[in-house]
């Protein structure tokens, strides 16, 4: 099990919130525990699912605007 703390920052758009929300909705097809806060989302699951979820977030947001994505990944239990 790994955890990723991820923040998306769409660039050159006036629809950043919508792009972020749509990207988070795209995670519905993944078996991840996702907790969204005001500036980041915490993903927890198997290594394969977390990496796939991160790719989904980036690709979904990137299809609508340039995007920066900041991720911290941990394999610790705490």
C-alpha positions in Angstrom: 0.0 0.0 0.0 1.3 3.5 -0.9 -0.1 7.0 -0.4 0.2 10.0 -2.7 -0.6 13.6 -1.8 -1.3 15.3 -5.1 -2.1 18.9 -6.2 -3.1 19.9 -9.7 -2.5 23.4 -11.0 -4.1 24.1 -14.4 -2.3 26.9 -16.3 -3.5 29.5 -18.8 -7.2 28.9 -18.1 -10.2 30.5 -16.4 -11.7 27.1 -15.6 -9.1 25.7 -13.2 -11.7 24.5 -10.6 -13.7 22.7 -13.2 -10.7 21.1 -14.7 -9.6 19.9 -11.3 -13.1 18.6 -10.4 -13.4 16.8 -13.7 -10.0 15.2 -13.2 -11.0 14.0 -9.7 -14.2 12.5 -11.1 -12.2 10.5 -13.6 -10.8 8.6 -10.6 -14.1 6.9 -10.1 -13.0 3.9 -12.1 -10.0 3.3 -9.8 -10.0 1.2 -6.6 -8.5 4.0 -4.6 -9.2 5.7 -1.3 -9.3 9.4 -2.2 -9.7 12.2 0.3 -9.9 15.7 -1.2 -9.0 18.7 0.8 -8.8 22.4 -0.1 -5.5 22.2 -1.9 -4.6 18.6 -2.4 -6.0 15.1 -2.6 -4.7 12.1 -0.8 -4.8 8.8 -2.7 -4.2 5.5 -1.0 -4.1 2.0 -2.6 -1.9 -0.5 -4.2 1.2 0.7 -6.0 -0.4 0.0 -9.3 -3.6 1.7 -8.6 -2.0 4.9 -7.2 0.3 5.2 -10.2 -2.6 4.6 -12.5 -4.7 7.2 -10.6 -1.9 9.8 -10.9 -1.7 9.2 -14.6 -5.4 9.5 -15.0 -5.4 12.9 -13.1 -2.6 14.2 -15.2 -3.9 13.1 -18.5 -7.5 14.3 -17.8 -6.3 17.8 -16.7 -3.7 17.9 -19.5 -6.2 17.3 -22.1 -7.9 20.6 -21.2 -5.0 22.9 -20.3 -1.4 23.0 -19.6 -1.0 21.7 -16.0 1.5 21.4 -13.2 1.1 18.5 -10.8 2.9 18.2 -7.5 3.0 14.8 -5.9 4.5 13.4 -2.6 4.5 9.6 -2.5 5.0 7.5 0.7 5.2 3.9 1.5 5.1 4.5 5.2 2.1 3.3 7.3 1.8 6.6 9.2 
